[in-house]
Amino acid sequence: MRFTFVTLFPELVSGYFSGSILGRAIEEHKLSIDYQNPRDFTTDKHNKVDAPMIGGGAGMLMTPQPLVDTLKHIQSDSPNTHIIFLTPVAKQFTQNDAKRLAKKEHVVLVSGRYEGIDERVIEHYADEVFSIGDYILTGGELASMVLCDAISRNVDGVLGNSDSLQVESFESPLLEAPSFTKPMIYENNEVVSEFLKGNHSKITDLKKGLALCKTKYFRPDLYKKGIADEK
């Protein structure tokens, strides 16, 4: 699967994919990562990619021409692109989106800067628009990396053990249950004894109960949905 980051600051992104699971997936050709900088496509003699907002307003916007020419260049090279813009004013990205997008051939992630992107570019070129939460970042690169990471984990072969995907939070209406490792006692805190007895049926029931408690405390919205689904 191929990802293209459209960003004015590719150096902010590239280091994230140099190691660990995603770095190994790139080495094994399960993932491909590349970058396109709109500044390389600007026709402005001063190499500018931003301008004041029409009608007034604080800050600058990314102008259409550099972004449009960047996206046209990508599409001419790869016709099966799925272009995603990251912006706070959009649907929130979910695990279901990550699983669905993992089936795409080529995902293009467009990172805004300044006060955002001229809306005409988004309206004409976006296949989808996502937000990662109700807060503002200084740029879209972090959000693009979040999507790339979440999607990549669902690409066949990227995770060493694909079974781990089945028990993670958001694969059901409940958050994942607490997990433990050795030592059995650490600073007077002991692992729940039922986990040590080898009765997998009881352990499954216990984990479900703990997941319910955790979800009720941290995400009452998901808890209500989980209870409703069981009725």
C-alpha positions as CSV (number, residue, x, y, z in Angstrom):
1,M,0.0,0.0,0.0
2,R,1.3,3.5,-0.9
3,F,1.0,6.7,1.2
4,T,1.8,10.1,-0.1
5,F,2.2,13.0,2.3
6,V,1.5,16.4,0.8
7,T,3.2,18.8,3.2
8,L,5.4,21.9,3.4
9,F,7.5,20.1,6.0
10,P,8.3,16.5,4.9
11,E,11.1,16.4,7.5
12,L,8.5,16.5,10.3
13,V,7.0,13.3,9.0
14,S,9.9,11.2,7.6
15,G,11.6,10.3,10.8
16,Y,8.5,8.5,12.2
17,F,8.8,5.8,9.5
18,S,12.5,5.0,10.0
19,G,12.0,2.3,12.6
20,S,9.8,-0.1,14.5
21,I,6.8,-1.9,12.9
22,L,6.2,0.6,10.1
23,G,9.9,0.9,9.3
24,R,10.1,-2.9,8.9
25,A,6.9,-2.9,6.8
26,I,8.5,-0.4,4.4
27,E,11.7,-2.5,4.2
28,E,9.5,-5.6,3.4
29,H,7.6,-3.6,0.7
30,K,4.3,-3.9,2.4
31,L,4.1,-0.1,2.7
32,S,5.5,2.7,0.6
33,I,5.9,6.2,1.8
34,D,6.7,9.3,-0.3
35,Y,6.3,13.1,0.0
36,Q,5.3,16.0,-2.2
37,N,6.0,19.6,-1.2
38,P,3.6,22.2,-2.6
39,R,6.4,24.7,-2.5
40,D,8.1,22.8,-5.3
41,F,5.1,23.5,-7.5
42,T,4.4,27.2,-6.8
43,T,4.6,29.6,-9.7
44,D,5.0,32.6,-7.4
45,K,8.4,34.3,-8.0
46,H,9.0,34.6,-4.3
47,N,8.2,30.9,-3.8
48,K,5.1,31.7,-1.6
49,V,2.4,29.2,-1.0
50,D,0.1,31.4,1.3
51,A,-1.9,34.6,1.0
52,P,-4.3,36.7,3.1
53,M,-7.9,35.6,3.4
54,I,-10.4,37.3,1.2
55,G,-12.9,39.2,3.3
56,G,-10.4,39.7,6.2
57,G,-9.4,37.5,9.1
58,A,-6.4,36.7,11.1
59,G,-3.6,34.7,9.5
60,M,-2.9,33.4,6.1
61,L,-4.3,30.6,3.9
62,M,-2.6,28.1,1.7
63,T,-3.3,29.2,-1.9
64,P,-4.9,27.0,-4.5
65,Q,-2.3,26.9,-7.3
66,P,0.6,25.1,-5.5
67,L,-1.7,22.5,-4.0
68,V,-3.7,21.9,-7.1
69,D,-0.6,21.4,-9.2
70,T,0.8,19.0,-6.6
71,L,-2.4,16.9,-6.6
72,K,-2.5,16.9,-10.4
73,H,1.1,15.7,-10.5
74,I,0.3,12.9,-8.1
75,Q,-2.8,11.8,-10.0
76,S,-1.0,11.8,-13.3
77,D,1.5,9.4,-11.8
78,S,-1.0,7.3,-9.9
79,P,-4.7,7.3,-11.1
80,N,-6.0,5.2,-8.2
81,T,-5.4,7.8,-5.5
82,H,-7.7,8.4,-2.6
83,I,-7.2,12.0,-1.4
84,I,-7.8,12.9,2.2
85,F,-7.6,16.4,3.7
86,L,-7.0,16.8,7.5
87,T,-8.9,19.6,9.1
88,P,-10.6,20.3,12.4
89,V,-13.9,21.0,10.6
90,A,-14.7,17.4,9.5
91,K,-15.9,14.0,10.6
92,Q,-13.9,12.4,13.3
93,F,-11.6,9.6,12.1
94,T,-12.4,6.2,13.6
95,Q,-11.1,2.6,13.7
96,N,-13.7,1.6,11.2
97,D,-12.3,4.2,8.8
98,A,-8.8,2.8,9.4
99,K,-9.9,-0.7,8.5
100,R,-11.8,0.5,5.4
101,L,-9.0,2.7,4.1
102,A,-6.4,-0.1,4.5
103,K,-8.0,-1.7,1.4
104,K,-7.1,1.3,-0.7
105,E,-4.2,1.2,-3.2
106,H,-2.8,4.7,-2.7
107,V,-3.9,7.1,0.0
108,V,-2.8,10.8,-0.3
109,L,-2.8,12.8,3.0
110,V,-2.9,16.5,2.6
111,S,-1.6,18.5,5.6
112,G,-2.7,22.1,6.0
113,R,-0.7,24.9,7.5
114,Y,-1.3,28.5,8.6
115,E,-5.0,29.1,9.0
116,G,-5.9,26.2,6.6
117,I,-6.5,25.6,2.9
118,D,-8.5,27.5,0.4
119,E,-11.9,25.7,0.5
120,R,-12.1,25.4,-3.3
121,V,-9.2,22.9,-3.3
122,I,-10.9,20.7,-0.7
123,E,-14.2,20.8,-2.4
124,H,-12.8,19.8,-5.8
125,Y,-10.1,17.3,-4.8
126,A,-11.1,15.7,-1.5
127,D,-12.4,12.1,-1.6
128,E,-12.7,12.4,2.2
129,V,-12.0,14.9,4.9
130,F,-11.2,13.9,8.5
131,S,-10.5,15.4,11.9
132,I,-8.6,13.5,14.7
133,G,-10.3,15.5,17.5
134,D,-11.8,18.7,18.8
135,Y,-8.6,20.7,19.1
136,I,-6.3,22.7,16.9
137,L,-2.8,21.8,15.9
138,T,-0.2,24.0,14.3
139,G,-0.3,21.9,11.1
140,G,-1.9,18.8,9.6
141,E,1.3,16.7,9.7
142,L,0.6,15.1,13.1
143,A,-3.0,14.3,12.0
144,S,-1.7,12.8,8.7
145,M,0.7,10.6,10.6
146,V,-2.1,9.4,13.0
147,L,-4.1,8.3,10.0
148,C,-1.2,6.7,8.3
149,D,-0.3,4.7,11.4
150,A,-3.8,3.6,12.1
151,I,-4.5,2.6,8.6
152,S,-1.1,0.8,8.1
153,R,-1.7,-1.5,11.1
154,N,-4.7,-2.9,9.3
155,V,-2.8,-3.7,6.1
156,D,-2.2,-7.4,5.6
157,G,1.2,-8.5,6.9
158,V,2.2,-5.2,8.6
159,L,1.6,-6.6,12.2
160,G,3.6,-9.7,13.1
161,N,0.5,-11.1,14.8
162,S,-2.7,-10.1,13.1
163,D,-4.7,-11.8,15.8
164,S,-3.8,-8.9,18.1
165,L,-6.1,-6.6,16.0
166,Q,-9.1,-8.6,17.1
167,V,-8.9,-7.8,20.8
168,E,-8.0,-4.1,20.6
169,S,-10.1,-1.2,21.8
170,F,-12.7,-0.1,19.3
171,E,-13.0,-3.5,17.6
172,S,-16.1,-3.8,19.8
173,P,-18.1,-1.1,21.6
174,L,-15.9,-1.6,24.6
175,L,-12.4,-0.4,25.4
176,E,-9.8,-3.1,25.8
177,A,-9.5,-4.7,29.2
178,P,-6.5,-4.0,31.4
179,S,-3.4,-6.2,30.7
180,F,-0.5,-7.3,33.0
181,T,2.9,-8.9,32.7
182,K,5.6,-10.1,35.1
183,P,6.5,-9.6,37.9
184,M,3.3,-10.9,39.6
185,I,3.8,-8.4,42.4
186,Y,5.3,-5.0,41.9
187,E,5.4,-2.3,44.6
188,N,2.8,-4.2,46.6
189,N,0.4,-4.2,43.6
190,E,-0.6,-7.8,42.6
191,V,-1.9,-9.1,39.3
192,V,-5.6,-10.2,39.6
193,S,-5.3,-13.8,40.8
194,E,-7.8,-15.2,38.3
195,F,-5.4,-14.4,35.5
196,L,-2.9,-16.9,37.0
197,K,-5.2,-19.9,37.3
198,G,-5.3,-20.9,33.6
199,N,-9.1,-21.1,33.4
200,H,-9.6,-19.3,30.0
201,S,-13.4,-19.2,30.3
202,K,-13.2,-17.4,33.6
203,I,-10.4,-15.1,32.3
204,T,-12.5,-14.2,29.3
205,D,-15.5,-13.3,31.6
206,L,-13.2,-11.4,33.9
207,K,-11.7,-9.4,31.0
208,K,-15.2,-8.5,29.7
209,G,-16.2,-7.3,33.2
210,L,-13.1,-5.2,33.5
211,A,-13.6,-3.8,30.0
212,L,-17.1,-2.8,30.9
213,C,-15.8,-1.0,34.1
214,K,-13.1,0.8,32.1
215,T,-15.4,1.8,29.4
216,K,-18.1,3.0,31.8
217,Y,-15.5,5.2,33.6
218,F,-13.6,6.6,30.6
219,R,-16.1,6.5,27.8
220,P,-19.7,6.4,29.0
221,D,-20.9,7.1,25.5
222,L,-19.4,3.8,24.3
223,Y,-20.6,2.0,27.4
224,K,-24.2,2.9,26.7
225,K,-23.8,1.7,23.1
226,G,-22.3,-1.6,24.3
227,I,-25.1,-2.2,26.8
228,A,-27.7,-1.4,24.1
229,D,-26.1,-3.8,21.6
230,E,-26.4,-6.7,24.1
231,K,-30.1,-6.2,24.6
